[in-house]
Amino acid sequence: MAKRRPVANLLALAVLTVVVQRPMHPYEMASVLRARAKDQDMRIKWGSLYTVVRNLEKHGLLEAVESTRQGARPERTVYRITDAGREEAEDWTRELLSTPRAEPSAFEAGLSVMGGLGPDEVAPLLRQRLELLERRIEAGRADLERERREMPRLFLVESEYALAMREAEAGWVRSLLAELAAGTFPGQDAWRAYHETGLLPADVADLAERGRTDE
């Protein structure tokens, strides 16, 4: 079970892993995180950065070390990581690496209601997805090859993982498309007939009744 975090937003972890290098003000934190493309690795809402930083300070994971003002610019507070913040970042990283989480994707949500469309409509939609995946895979491979010449692998493993997951998804979609094209997907004829006639097959109708309550 995932541990309850004092500040659970993953942006908090990103901030802690940046500030561990040296004290920074929030604007600089955002600049460094953007430069490292952390918003591609984590779901980051930049508008919540200052709230996250304040919450980290509130829970003793960051502490303010100085405030500066240049001309008419707003005052900037520089924060450094505390010992508790360093421990939190390390413990959180251990958890993320060691413990699988159930994180349903938007694609899984789409697949779960795929039956709402007929197989003859689903197939071209999946082909469209596969084409986009293949383009992204090609671009990802090129980017990764270029990055490997510029930085250590330690800083590229998340890109390797993302590419591998995209390749696996493309392979799975390709196999599903092959089943639909060959007509070997189980129940495909009944699925198509439902969208042509509006009549549910008996076994599907039984499933549809599960969980029904009559007032």
Buried (B, 14 or more C-beta within 10 A) or exposed (E): EEEEBEBEBBBBBBBBBBBEEEBBBBEBBBEBBEEBEBBEBEEBEEEEBBEBBBBBBEBEBBBEEEEEEEEEEEEBBBBBBBEBBBEBBEEBEEBEEEEEEEEEEEEEEBBEEBBEBBBEEBBEEBBEBBEEBBEBBEEBEEEBEEBEEEEEEEEBEEBBEBBEEBBEBBEEBBEBBEBBEEEEBEBBEBBBBBBEEEEBBEEBEEEEEEEEEEE
